[in-house]
Amino acid sequence: MTNRKRKDDRQRGFTLIELLVVVTIIGILAGIAVIQTRHARQKALETALRADLYEMRKAIDNFYADKQRYPTDLKELVPRYLRNIPKDPFTKQEDWEEIQDNPTDPNAPPDTSGNADAATSQAGPGVIDVKSRATGTTLDDHVAYKDL
């Protein structure tokens, strides 16, 4: 009976090698989790930036479709085309770079073609695109935020 008792005592605990294997597996899994979540915040900000740019560009296009001219600034899109001007996710400010169309370029030759675009060019410059002023590049394809 004492032999059987000793055998049972040895089988109750884990050996040092078993414990090392379990700790190693847990360490590997924790390392994978850290790698996967390390850039999650930046990816979320990039996704928000792309979505904001898409919505503002869509609002500019809708404004042009309705009024046959581009808005003079982004504030002209509120409240009909946008509820409000979103803040840049990276800079946390409404500091978007407004790309202006300048149809009345003094160096351009006069339009004598008589096409319909001449009437819209008389309306003056307007915002045709919007870009971010944030510095840095995207994680996936290394495109500058200002080039999105």
Z-matrix of the N, CA and C atoms (Angstrom, degrees):
N
C 1 1.430
C 2 1.522 1 111.10
N 3 1.295 2 118.19 1 -32.82
C 4 1.448 3 119.38 2 178.30
C 5 1.519 4 111.56 3 -69.49
N 6 1.310 5 117.62 4 -32.18
C 7 1.462 6 121.04 5 175.82
C 8 1.525 7 110.46 6 -63.17
N 9 1.288 8 116.47 7 -44.30
C 10 1.464 9 121.85 8 -179.77
C 11 1.531 10 110.49 9 -64.92
N 12 1.323 11 117.09 10 -37.04
C 13 1.460 12 120.66 11 179.96
C 14 1.531 13 110.69 12 -66.28
N 15 1.303 14 117.89 13 -41.80
C 16 1.464 15 120.89 14 177.64
C 17 1.526 16 110.85 15 -63.75
N 18 1.296 17 118.00 16 -39.88
C 19 1.464 18 122.04 17 -179.96
C 20 1.527 19 109.84 18 -64.26
N 21 1.321 20 118.52 19 -41.18
C 22 1.461 21 121.78 20 178.88
C 23 1.523 22 111.20 21 -66.48
N 24 1.345 23 117.83 22 -38.31
C 25 1.455 24 121.08 23 179.67
C 26 1.524 25 111.29 24 -63.35
N 27 1.309 26 117.76 25 -38.38
C 28 1.461 27 121.15 26 180.00
C 29 1.526 28 111.36 27 -70.50
N 30 1.281 29 119.26 28 -30.77
C 31 1.455 30 121.86 29 -176.21
C 32 1.530 31 112.65 30 -84.77
N 33 1.305 32 118.93 31 -10.06
C 34 1.461 33 121.01 32 -179.05
C 35 1.526 34 112.88 33 -75.23
N 36 1.291 35 121.01 34 -37.50
C 37 1.458 36 124.14 35 -175.12
C 38 1.516 37 112.26 36 -95.33
N 39 1.368 38 114.46 37 173.29
C 40 1.454 39 120.71 38 176.85
C 41 1.514 40 108.90 39 -97.72
N 42 1.298 41 115.55 40 149.59
C 43 1.461 42 118.98 41 175.86
C 44 1.522 43 108.74 42 -80.88
N 45 1.304 44 116.11 43 164.71
C 46 1.453 45 121.53 44 179.45
C 47 1.532 46 110.61 45 -61.88
N 48 1.286 47 118.28 46 -38.87
C 49 1.476 48 121.95 47 179.68
C 50 1.519 49 110.42 48 -65.18
N 51 1.308 50 118.37 49 -41.29
C 52 1.471 51 120.60 50 177.93
C 53 1.523 52 110.71 51 -62.48
N 54 1.315 53 116.85 52 -42.97
C 55 1.460 54 120.49 53 177.99
C 56 1.526 55 111.43 54 -63.91
N 57 1.320 56 118.31 55 -41.35
C 58 1.465 57 121.67 56 178.42
C 59 1.532 58 111.26 57 -63.66
N 60 1.304 59 117.37 58 -39.43
C 61 1.467 60 121.13 59 178.54
C 62 1.529 61 110.07 60 -63.82
N 63 1.320 62 117.61 61 -45.20
C 64 1.469 63 121.32 62 -179.71
C 65 1.530 64 110.46 63 -64.40
N 66 1.324 65 117.78 64 -44.69
C 67 1.464 66 121.14 65 179.41
C 68 1.529 67 110.07 66 -63.30
N 69 1.315 68 118.21 67 -39.74
C 70 1.462 69 121.61 68 178.52
C 71 1.519 70 111.24 69 -63.95
N 72 1.313 71 117.64 70 -43.05
C 73 1.472 72 121.12 71 178.70
C 74 1.527 73 110.65 72 -63.57
N 75 1.323 74 116.67 73 -42.87
C 76 1.470 75 119.94 74 178.12
C 77 1.532 76 110.14 75 -63.26
N 78 1.323 77 117.94 76 -40.15
C 79 1.465 78 121.51 77 177.86
C 80 1.519 79 112.26 78 -62.88
N 81 1.318 80 116.70 79 -41.55
C 82 1.474 81 120.58 80 178.30
C 83 1.521 82 110.52 81 -64.12
N 84 1.315 83 117.86 82 -45.24
C 85 1.460 84 121.13 83 179.23
C 86 1.526 85 111.87 84 -63.90
N 87 1.328 86 117.24 85 -39.43
C 88 1.466 87 120.41 86 177.73
C 89 1.529 88 110.60 87 -65.72
N 90 1.321 89 117.29 88 -39.09
C 91 1.461 90 120.86 89 177.96
C 92 1.516 91 112.16 90 -63.25
N 93 1.314 92 117.35 91 -40.67
C 94 1.470 93 121.52 92 177.41
C 95 1.522 94 110.21 93 -64.27
N 96 1.319 95 116.91 94 -42.12
C 97 1.468 96 120.43 95 179.92
C 98 1.527 97 111.34 96 -63.57
N 99 1.321 98 117.45 97 -40.51
C 100 1.468 99 120.91 98 179.55
C 101 1.520 100 110.33 99 -65.18
N 102 1.314 101 117.70 100 -42.41
C 103 1.464 102 121.56 101 179.42
C 104 1.528 103 110.34 102 -62.81
N 105 1.318 104 117.40 103 -41.77
C 106 1.464 105 121.07 104 -178.05
C 107 1.523 106 112.23 105 -68.15
N 108 1.308 107 118.19 106 -33.66
C 109 1.463 108 120.47 107 -175.51
C 110 1.528 109 113.57 108 -98.37
N 111 1.320 110 117.28 109 -3.23
C 112 1.460 111 120.66 110 -176.12
C 113 1.522 112 112.63 111 -60.46
N 114 1.312 113 117.45 112 -41.63
C 115 1.455 114 121.45 113 -176.79
C 116 1.531 115 112.39 114 -105.32
N 117 1.302 116 118.08 115 13.77
C 118 1.465 117 120.74 116 -176.42
C 119 1.527 118 111.59 117 -62.38
N 120 1.312 119 118.60 118 -40.19
C 121 1.468 120 121.44 119 -179.38
C 122 1.525 121 111.08 120 -64.95
N 123 1.320 122 116.69 121 -44.29
C 124 1.466 123 119.65 122 -179.87
C 125 1.526 124 110.75 123 -66.64
N 126 1.312 125 117.66 124 -38.39
C 127 1.471 126 119.93 125 177.57
C 128 1.525 127 110.74 126 -64.33
N 129 1.323 128 116.90 127 -37.38
C 130 1.462 129 120.10 128 178.15
C 131 1.525 130 110.60 129 -66.11
N 132 1.333 131 117.66 130 -40.68
C 133 1.465 132 120.93 131 177.52
C 134 1.528 133 110.89 132 -64.83
N 135 1.332 134 116.85 133 -39.58
C 136 1.464 135 120.18 134 178.06
C 137 1.527 136 110.95 135 -63.88
N 138 1.316 137 116.56 136 -41.39
C 139 1.460 138 120.34 137 178.35
C 140 1.528 139 110.74 138 -63.99
N 141 1.327 140 116.77 139 -41.53
C 142 1.466 141 120.30 140 177.70
C 143 1.526 142 110.85 141 -64.42
N 144 1.324 143 117.58 142 -39.89
C 145 1.469 144 121.35 143 178.07
C 146 1.523 145 110.84 144 -61.98
N 147 1.311 146 116.54 145 -47.56
C 148 1.476 147 119.81 146 179.36
C 149 1.529 148 111.01 147 -61.00
N 150 1.322 149 116.85 148 -40.57
C 151 1.467 150 120.40 149 -179.94
C 152 1.530 151 111.16 150 -66.71
N 153 1.325 152 117.26 151 -42.34
C 154 1.469 153 120.69 152 178.28
C 155 1.523 154 111.31 153 -62.86
N 156 1.337 155 116.61 154 -44.18
C 157 1.461 156 119.96 155 178.66
C 158 1.524 157 111.01 156 -62.74
N 159 1.321 158 116.68 157 -41.40
C 160 1.469 159 120.93 158 179.41
C 161 1.531 160 110.38 159 -60.91
N 162 1.327 161 116.70 160 -46.83
C 163 1.464 162 120.37 161 -178.17
C 164 1.527 163 111.99 162 -65.42
N 165 1.335 164 117.31 163 -40.79
C 166 1.464 165 118.93 164 179.49
C 167 1.523 166 111.18 165 -68.38
N 168 1.324 167 117.47 166 -39.07
C 169 1.472 168 120.41 167 177.69
C 170 1.520 169 110.91 168 -65.82
N 171 1.323 170 115.87 169 -38.64
C 172 1.470 171 119.56 170 176.97
C 173 1.526 172 110.21 171 -64.46
N 174 1.329 173 117.55 172 -39.66
C 175 1.461 174 121.25 173 178.65
C 176 1.528 175 110.73 174 -65.60
N 177 1.325 176 117.65 175 -38.95
C 178 1.469 177 120.94 176 177.22
C 179 1.528 178 109.97 177 -62.99
N 180 1.334 179 116.85 178 -43.02
C 181 1.466 180 120.47 179 178.42
C 182 1.524 181 111.58 180 -64.11
N 183 1.327 182 116.67 181 -41.44
C 184 1.467 183 120.14 182 178.55
C 185 1.530 184 111.02 183 -65.63
N 186 1.316 185 117.24 184 -39.91
C 187 1.466 186 121.69 185 176.64
C 188 1.527 187 109.61 186 -59.47
N 189 1.332 188 116.22 187 -46.19
C 190 1.462 189 120.18 188 -179.86
C 191 1.530 190 111.01 189 -63.81
N 192 1.316 191 116.81 190 -40.53
C 193 1.467 192 120.28 191 179.59
C 194 1.528 193 111.29 192 -63.49
N 195 1.320 194 117.23 193 -35.88
C 196 1.466 195 120.89 194 179.95
C 197 1.530 196 112.97 195 -77.92
N 198 1.323 197 117.38 196 -41.25
C 199 1.471 198 120.72 197 -168.80
C 200 1.523 199 114.11 198 -111.41
N 201 1.325 200 117.96 199 -4.89
C 202 1.464 201 123.03 200 -179.26
C 203 1.531 202 112.44 201 58.43
N 204 1.291 203 116.42 202 29.40
C 205 1.457 204 123.11 203 173.11
C 206 1.523 205 107.52 204 -155.30
N 207 1.308 206 115.11 205 162.33
C 208 1.458 207 119.82 206 178.28
C 209 1.528 208 109.71 207 -90.28
N 210 1.332 209 118.02 208 153.30
C 211 1.476 210 119.76 209 178.48
C 212 1.530 211 110.49 210 -67.26
N 213 1.315 212 115.80 211 148.07
C 214 1.465 213 119.43 212 179.36
C 215 1.526 214 111.73 213 -71.19
N 216 1.327 215 116.75 214 -31.00
C 217 1.463 216 121.77 215 172.49
C 218 1.528 217 108.18 216 -153.91
N 219 1.316 218 116.40 217 173.68
C 220 1.465 219 120.52 218 -176.13
C 221 1.524 220 112.30 219 -66.39
N 222 1.322 221 117.62 220 -28.06
C 223 1.468 222 120.92 221 -178.63
C 224 1.530 223 111.71 222 -64.00
N 225 1.320 224 116.49 223 -22.13
C 226 1.460 225 119.98 224 179.25
C 227 1.537 226 111.29 225 -70.98
N 228 1.307 227 117.69 226 -14.74
C 229 1.466 228 121.98 227 178.98
C 230 1.530 229 112.72 228 -80.95
N 231 1.325 230 116.84 229 -16.48
C 232 1.461 231 121.98 230 -177.37
C 233 1.514 232 108.60 231 -93.11
N 234 1.287 233 123.16 232 137.78
C 235 1.459 234 131.12 233 0.30
C 236 1.527 235 113.69 234 -98.77
N 237 1.326 236 118.31 235 -2.65
C 238 1.461 237 119.07 236 -173.05
C 239 1.531 238 113.23 237 -72.03
N 240 1.315 239 118.21 238 -40.27
C 241 1.460 240 121.13 239 -175.35
C 242 1.521 241 112.80 240 -101.50
N 243 1.308 242 116.89 241 -27.74
C 244 1.468 243 122.95 242 175.41
C 245 1.529 244 108.00 243 -136.78
N 246 1.320 245 117.21 244 145.06
C 247 1.474 246 119.43 245 175.24
C 248 1.514 247 110.73 246 -66.45
N 249 1.325 248 115.19 247 -42.33
C 250 1.459 249 121.41 248 176.04
C 251 1.519 250 108.06 249 -158.73
N 252 1.299 251 115.72 250 163.59
C 253 1.462 252 120.06 251 176.65
C 254 1.526 253 106.81 252 -77.65
N 255 1.338 254 117.78 253 121.13
C 256 1.464 255 118.96 254 -178.61
C 257 1.522 256 111.58 255 -70.70
N 258 1.316 257 115.32 256 155.81
C 259 1.461 258 120.55 257 175.05
C 260 1.518 259 108.31 258 -85.63
N 261 1.314 260 115.36 259 143.78
C 262 1.462 261 120.28 260 175.93
C 263 1.533 262 107.48 261 -61.93
N 264 1.330 263 118.57 262 126.65
C 265 1.468 264 120.17 263 -177.53
C 266 1.532 265 113.96 264 -60.40
N 267 1.327 266 117.39 265 -27.51
C 268 1.462 267 119.94 266 -178.17
C 269 1.526 268 112.40 267 -87.29
N 270 1.331 269 117.26 268 -44.07
C 271 1.469 270 119.88 269 -177.17
C 272 1.523 271 112.35 270 -89.73
N 273 1.323 272 117.89 271 -14.20
C 274 1.469 273 124.15 272 -179.95
C 275 1.530 274 112.49 273 61.72
N 276 1.335 275 117.04 274 26.10
C 277 1.451 276 122.20 275 179.49
C 278 1.518 277 109.53 276 -136.50
N 279 1.319 278 115.64 277 162.67
C 280 1.466 279 120.98 278 174.90
C 281 1.519 280 108.91 279 -87.94
N 282 1.309 281 116.82 280 57.91
C 283 1.465 282 120.85 281 -175.40
C 284 1.529 283 111.86 282 -108.66
N 285 1.304 284 115.80 283 47.81
C 286 1.457 285 121.30 284 -179.16
C 287 1.525 286 110.26 285 -68.82
N 288 1.309 287 116.27 286 144.93
C 289 1.453 288 120.93 287 174.33
C 290 1.528 289 107.85 288 -85.65
N 291 1.309 290 116.23 289 117.11
C 292 1.457 291 121.31 290 -179.46
C 293 1.524 292 108.77 291 -90.61
N 294 1.320 293 116.32 292 119.69
C 295 1.460 294 121.84 293 177.69
C 296 1.524 295 106.99 294 -87.77
N 297 1.322 296 115.60 295 114.93
C 298 1.457 297 121.09 296 -175.45
C 299 1.524 298 110.96 297 -92.62
N 300 1.319 299 115.00 298 141.10
C 301 1.450 300 121.82 299 170.76
C 302 1.521 301 106.09 300 -90.69
N 303 1.304 302 116.74 301 128.76
C 304 1.457 303 119.65 302 -179.80
C 305 1.528 304 108.89 303 -118.74
N 306 1.337 305 116.70 304 79.51
C 307 1.464 306 119.02 305 -176.24
C 308 1.528 307 112.94 306 -71.13
N 309 1.312 308 117.84 307 -16.64
C 310 1.463 309 119.94 308 -179.41
C 311 1.524 310 109.48 309 -100.80
N 312 1.318 311 116.81 310 51.82
C 313 1.451 312 122.99 311 179.05
C 314 1.522 313 108.61 312 -69.38
N 315 1.340 314 118.46 313 122.61
C 316 1.458 315 119.82 314 -177.18
C 317 1.522 316 113.10 315 -65.97
N 318 1.324 317 118.53 316 -21.73
C 319 1.461 318 121.51 317 179.87
C 320 1.513 319 112.98 318 -85.89
N 321 1.346 320 116.42 319 -11.47
C 322 1.463 321 119.72 320 -178.54
C 323 1.526 322 110.02 321 -78.78
N 324 1.330 323 116.81 322 144.39
C 325 1.463 324 118.86 323 176.96
C 326 1.519 325 110.13 324 -69.63
N 327 1.326 326 118.04 325 150.82
C 328 1.467 327 119.81 326 179.85
C 329 1.515 328 110.95 327 -64.47
N 330 1.341 329 115.12 328 145.80
C 331 1.460 330 120.97 329 -179.09
C 332 1.530 331 108.61 330 -84.75
N 333 1.304 332 115.01 331 114.19
C 334 1.465 333 119.94 332 178.82
C 335 1.514 334 111.42 333 -112.96
N 336 1.334 335 116.44 334 10.28
C 337 1.466 336 119.38 335 -176.98
C 338 1.519 337 112.10 336 -75.82
N 339 1.324 338 117.10 337 -23.18
C 340 1.459 339 119.46 338 179.59
C 341 1.516 340 113.51 339 76.84
N 342 1.341 341 118.63 340 15.86
C 343 1.471 342 118.77 341 179.77
C 344 1.523 343 110.78 342 -79.27
N 345 1.306 344 116.52 343 171.09
C 346 1.464 345 122.20 344 -174.27
C 347 1.522 346 112.17 345 -69.24
N 348 1.328 347 118.51 346 -22.41
C 349 1.460 348 120.26 347 -179.02
C 350 1.526 349 111.97 348 -67.04
N 351 1.310 350 117.95 349 -21.47
C 352 1.457 351 120.35 350 179.06
C 353 1.517 352 110.93 351 -64.71
N 354 1.318 353 117.38 352 -34.38
C 355 1.469 354 120.52 353 178.88
C 356 1.523 355 111.07 354 -67.49
N 357 1.316 356 117.84 355 -38.42
C 358 1.461 357 119.67 356 -179.92
C 359 1.517 358 110.86 357 -75.02
N 360 1.342 359 118.28 358 -26.71
C 361 1.453 360 118.87 359 179.93
C 362 1.524 361 111.05 360 -71.49
N 363 1.312 362 118.56 361 -17.91
C 364 1.457 363 121.19 362 177.50
C 365 1.529 364 111.53 363 -74.37
N 366 1.329 365 117.28 364 -15.72
C 367 1.460 366 121.18 365 -177.12
C 368 1.525 367 112.22 366 -71.45
N 369 1.310 368 118.24 367 -15.79
C 370 1.453 369 121.03 368 179.96
C 371 1.514 370 111.90 369 96.78
N 372 1.317 371 115.96 370 177.12
C 373 1.459 372 119.17 371 -177.17
C 374 1.523 373 111.88 372 -70.69
N 375 1.296 374 114.40 373 160.24
C 376 1.457 375 120.39 374 178.24
C 377 1.515 376 110.38 375 -159.14
N 378 1.304 377 116.23 376 171.38
C 379 1.467 378 122.12 377 -179.32
C 380 1.524 379 108.13 378 -79.58
N 381 1.334 380 116.66 379 116.01
C 382 1.462 381 120.30 380 178.85
C 383 1.526 382 112.04 381 -103.24
N 384 1.327 383 116.83 382 -17.07
C 385 1.458 384 120.31 383 179.92
C 386 1.521 385 108.59 384 -156.40
N 387 1.311 386 115.47 385 165.39
C 388 1.454 387 121.48 386 179.54
C 389 1.529 388 107.69 387 -138.71
N 390 1.333 389 115.43 388 141.51
C 391 1.459 390 120.95 389 -179.12
C 392 1.523 391 109.44 390 -136.60
N 393 1.312 392 115.20 391 161.63
C 394 1.464 393 121.15 392 179.08
C 395 1.517 394 110.03 393 -83.70
N 396 1.321 395 116.44 394 149.77
C 397 1.460 396 121.61 395 174.41
C 398 1.532 397 111.26 396 -99.32
N 399 1.322 398 117.38 397 5.44
C 400 1.465 399 121.41 398 -178.36
C 401 1.524 400 110.54 399 -68.19
N 402 1.322 401 115.54 400 146.73
C 403 1.461 402 120.86 401 176.44
C 404 1.519 403 108.37 402 -94.85
N 405 1.304 404 116.29 403 155.65
C 406 1.454 405 120.84 404 178.08
C 407 1.520 406 111.14 405 113.17
N 408 1.322 407 115.10 406 177.77
C 409 1.457 408 121.59 407 -178.85
C 410 1.522 409 110.00 408 -130.29
N 411 1.321 410 115.01 409 161.50
C 412 1.459 411 120.59 410 179.27
C 413 1.524 412 110.30 411 -71.16
N 414 1.307 413 116.23 412 155.63
C 415 1.461 414 120.81 413 -178.85
C 416 1.524 415 112.23 414 -72.57
N 417 1.322 416 116.86 415 -40.45
C 418 1.458 417 120.26 416 -171.99
C 419 1.523 418 113.41 417 -75.55
N 420 1.331 419 116.45 418 -55.94
C 421 1.467 420 119.14 419 -173.43
C 422 1.522 421 113.33 420 -114.55
N 423 1.315 422 118.54 421 8.28
C 424 1.474 423 124.73 422 174.96
C 425 1.526 424 112.80 423 54.57
N 426 1.317 425 116.34 424 42.00
C 427 1.468 426 122.54 425 174.59
C 428 1.520 427 107.51 426 -93.25
N 429 1.322 428 116.59 427 137.13
C 430 1.461 429 120.22 428 179.15
C 431 1.530 430 109.20 429 -64.03
N 432 1.328 431 116.61 430 142.56
C 433 1.471 432 120.60 431 -179.75
C 434 1.518 433 110.76 432 -59.30
N 435 1.331 434 117.27 433 -33.32
C 436 1.464 435 119.58 434 -179.35
C 437 1.525 436 111.97 435 -71.07
N 438 1.323 437 118.47 436 -12.50
C 439 1.464 438 122.28 437 179.92
C 440 1.510 439 113.95 438 -100.61
N 441 1.323 440 117.61 439 2.75
C 442 1.470 441 119.90 440 179.99
C 443 1.510 442 110.88 441 -72.62
